[in-house]
Amino acid sequence: MPGNNSCVAWAAGLLAAATAATCLVTTSPAAALSGTDGVSDSGYAFAARLDIGAGKRSCSGALVDSQWVITASSCFADAPDKDFKIAAGAPGLKTTATVGRTDLSHAGQVAEVVELVPRADRDLVMVKLAKPVPNITPLTLGHTAPSVGETLEVVGYGRTKDEWVPDQLHAAAFRVDSVEDTSVSITGINPEGASICKGDTGGPAFRKKNGGFDLVAVNSQSWQGGCFGSSASRKDAINTRVDDINPWIQQVLARPQEQLTASADFNGDGKDDVVMLHNYGRSRDGRNEVGLWLLEGTGDGFKTPRTVWDSGSDSWNWNASKLIAGDFDGDSKADIAVLYDYGQTDDNKRKTGLWLFPGTNNGSTTPQKVWDSGTDSWNWNASKPVAGDYNGDSKTDIAVLYDYGQTNDNKRKTGLWLFPGTNNGSTTPQKVWDSGTDSWNWNASKPVAGDYNGDGKADIAVLYNYGQSGDGRNQSALWFTASGDGFEAPRKVWESGSDSWNWNASKLVAGDFDGDSKAEIAVLYDYGQTGDNKRKTGLWLFPGTNNGSTTPRKVWDSGTDSWNWNASKPVAGDYNGDSKADIAISYDYGVGADGRRVTALWTFTSTGETFAAPRKVWVNSV
């Protein structure tokens, strides 16, 4: 059986420009990958050598952030040949990391390790350094799963075929033999075959992509055939997958700051999923960074999220993004659309674009721009987009409620524009309604789309704010416009009347919650703070009818529990596949004492007449 420590052993004929990974040593000294020559500093400066317990153990790793190294948790285990699990917190033995020198005869940048954040389900740990490492480009986090037959490069400082404790980083190419849920099996593919040796544990395995590298896995176990001092002949190894837990890594790095949430069936399995566009803030070189996370619905919950796209070396401004979900190309897999703000041009026009993230079976996606406003002016700040199949052609369209501001006679003018869905995603908007001589206040409007009358075409409802009455009541109304070849003029189907309804305390989602083929509107409602400093929230339902008329009823409130409405972002979808829409809420718990933001996903499962009590189905705390 393989041990929990691994090193890459070089064989004759390996590329001189390759790098090798180091593995943990238990009863013998650390060692490194072997090869005819070592690796130059230029391409692999992210490689890290960990010295654990002043020479007692040595491992390899990779810098994935200016202050974080990723490696194998077995490097720090008391009995790594038996168990990789370790406690979070400061390491038990003094540990230093050397980064930025593939030749250890030069000092490189040395930093003490101050914190370990292990992953519970695999041989993996995030290692925090006492100080950031400047002027080193971290290894990019990959989020595409490895495939059988794919070639990965492995680097490390471990034993070679003829050296016990080499001073230089080495590398070798490996073939992926099999892919499991948390691991990948690899075999050296050079002329005599490379092997992962002692001292290479924790070293990175990565693919070459767009002139750079994407981290896929880290060394965990090997048979060490061909390594110096080993009599074994097997040269295959087991590495721990990293590609599928990118969101967990981002949480450890404390990068997710806030998120936009949408819901639809992105993988085409008949159960809706949730996506979150996360704001990672700014990189050290000033780029805006974002990541798109997918939480796949399983029927009774959600899989652990995985990143299906991130902005990488490009700059993407989260604050300039409005997220919409739907099957825009009609392939039965939902896509993501982002209405994107390019700001103001030199000639004082506002420029806006529409990007499409096509849905795929595995969720991975690359955005493509399908429209921009060009020489016309389009004000992103004046746009409220909602998605639905408004013409019944089985492709989702995007409707945008647009603010034209105030006219000379002090009326508010609003319009409705439609971006039709197409097979290739490209689209050109057309105006389908405006308020004309009537006054319609865009700032007082919250649009939400759904098939409220059951005719197979999505309609638009708008919750409208009439402000406060003379006696202090909040006044709201619901307007409805049916679709088809175009859109009917909107008509009022409900108003709060003598009751008080606070428009500012309302967050709307739409779905067929009772399974009658007509969409309903659910409103998450803020009741504010109680006398004992708890936050009270309720859930109201506006049932759909043939003519759109409706009267809301309360189906849940938080009671004696505290629920912060301000921390809640609701979306609707059929997460268990029972043909009734449910509600999911991404809930922000704020930043903890360790500086990491904690987000959870709660679901309200529809029972037909009402909703089951909410339950937490995922949390990203580490």
C-alpha positions, 0 to 999 in steps of 0.5 A, a space after each residue: 500500500 502507498 504511504 501518505 507521503 510522496 515525492 517525485 523521482 526523475 528518470 533519465 530523459 525528463 525535460 530539463 525545464 520541468 519541476 518536481 514536487 516534494 513529499 513528507 518524510 516520516 522515518 527518513 530524510 526528505 528528498 526530491 524529484 530527480 532529473 538530468 537538470 533542475 528547473 530555472 526560477 522563471 516559470 515556477 517561482 510559486 513552488 514552496 518548500 516547507 521545513 517542518 520541525 527544524 529539519 524533522 520533515 520536509 514537504 513541497 507546496 505551492 503559493 496560491 495567494 500572496 500569504 497562503 500556500 497549499 499542500 498536503 495535510 499529512 505533512 503535519 499529521 502525527 502518523 501520516 502513514 495512517 491518517 491525514 487529519 490534523 487540527 486547525 490552528 497553529 502548527 504543532 512544530 515550528 514550520 517555515 516556507 521558502 518560496 521563489 527559489 527553485 535552487 535552494 542554495 539561494 535563500 529565496 523568501 522565507 516566512 514562518 507558518 502561523 495557521 493551518 486550515 485543513 480540508 476535512 474530506 481529503 489530504 489537503 491543507 491551506 497554510 498561512 504565512 506570517 507575512 505576504 510574499 511580494 513579487 511572486 505570481 501565485 499559481 492559478 486555481 483551476 476549476 476544470 476537472 481532470 480527465 483520463 489521459 490528460 497530461 499534468 505537470 508535477 513539481 517538487 523538492 523531494 528525492 530523485 532517482 540518485 539524490 537523497 536531499 537535492 537542492 533544486 526543484 524538479 518537474 515531470 509530466 504525468 498522465 491521468 489514469 483515473 478520476 475519483 470524487 476527491 482524488 486522481 491517479 497519475 503515472 509518469 509518462 517520460 521515457 523511463 517514467 517519473 515517480 513521486 518520491 518522499 519529500 514531494 508530498 503536497 507538491 502541485 500538479 497542474 495543467 498548462 493553460 493560456 501560457 500559464 498554469 492551473 492547479 489541479 491537484 497536490 501530491 498525496 500518496 505514491 509507491 515511489 518506484 525508482 526513488 533513491 533508496 526505494 526497492 519498489 517498482 510501481 511508479 503511479 501515485 494518488 493526488 488530492 483533487 483541488 479543482 472541485 473545491 475552489 470555493 472553499 479555497 476562496 473562503 479560506 483566503 477570505 476573498 468572497 465579499 458579497 454575491 449576486 444570486 440566481 437560480 435555474 437548471 444549469 446542468 439539465 437534470 430536471 432539478 434547479 440549481 443556484 449560482 452565485 457571482 462572488 466579488 473577490 475584490 481587487 487583486 494586487 495589480 489593481 484588477 477587479 476579480 470575480 468568480 461564478 459558483 455553482 451549487 447543484 440541486 440534488 433533490 434534498 439539498 445541494 452539492 458543495 459549490 464549485 467554481 465554474 468560471 473566474 475572471 482570471 487575468 481579466 478584470 471584471 467589475 462585480 459592482 457593474 454586473 446585474 445577474 439574470 438566469 434562463 435558457 436563452 439558447 433553448 438547449 434545455 440547460 439554463 444559462 447566465 446573462 450579465 448586464 454589464 456597465 462600461 460607464 460613460 464615454 468621452 462624448 457623455 454617452 452611457 455604454 452597456 453590454 450583455 454577456 452570456 455564460 452558456 450552460 453545460 452538462 458539467 457547469 463549466 462555462 466561458 462568457 461571450 458578449 452578445 450585445 453592447 449599446 455601441 454608439 447608442 447611449 444605454 444607462 445601466 443604472 436605469 435598467 432593471 432586468 427580469 428573465 422569462 419566455 415572453 413569446 412562448 418559443 421555449 427560449 428565455 428572453 430578457 425584459 428591462 424596465 428602463 428609467 427615462 427620468 422626469 419630463 418637463 411637465 414633472 412626470 416620470 417616464 418609464 419604458 420596457 425593452 425586450 432582448 429576445 432569446 436566440 439559438 446563438 445568444 446574440 440579440 438586439 433589444 426592442 422597446 415594447 412599451 412606455 408610459 407615454 403621457 402617464 407618469 410611472 416612477 421607475 424608482 418606485 417599481 420592483 419587477 418580477 417575471 412569471 407565467 401568472 395566467 398559465 398561458 405558457 408565456 411569461 408575464 411581468 408583475 410590478 410591486 409599486 410604491 405609493 409612499 405613505 398616506 396622511 395617517 402614516 400607512 405605507 401604500 403599495 400596489 401590484 401591477 400586471 402586464 401580460 405578454 404574447 406578441 407584445 405586452 399589454 398595458 399594465 393594470 393594477 390587480 391589488 393594492 394594500 388599501 387600509 392595510 399598511 404594506 412597506 414597499 421598502 421592506 419587500 423582496 420579490 421572487 416568482 415561481 409555480 409554488 403550488 404546482 397549478 401551472 400558474 406562477 405566484 409571487 412570494 415576498 420576503 418581508 422585513 418586520 424590523 427589530 423587536 424589543 429584544 433586539 431580534 430581527 423579524 422576517 415574514 414570507 407572503 404569497 400572492 397566488 396566481 390566477 387567470 386574470 392576474 388578480 390576487 390577495 396575499 397571505 402570510 405563509 411563514 414568519 421567523 417567530 421567536 427566532 431572529 432572521 435578518 432580512 437585510 442579510 437575505 437574497 431570495 431566489 426561486 426554483 424547483 430544487 427537489 424536482 417535484 414540479 413545485 417551485 421552492 425558495 432558496 435564500 443566500 444568507 450573509 452572516 458577516 465577517 467572523 473573528 478570523 476575517 472570513 465572510 460566512 455565507 449560508 444557503 437556506 431553503 423553503 420547500 413548497 408543500 403546495 399550500 404553504 412552505 416547510 420551515 426553512 432549513 440550512 442546506 449549505 454554509 461556507 464556513 471553514 
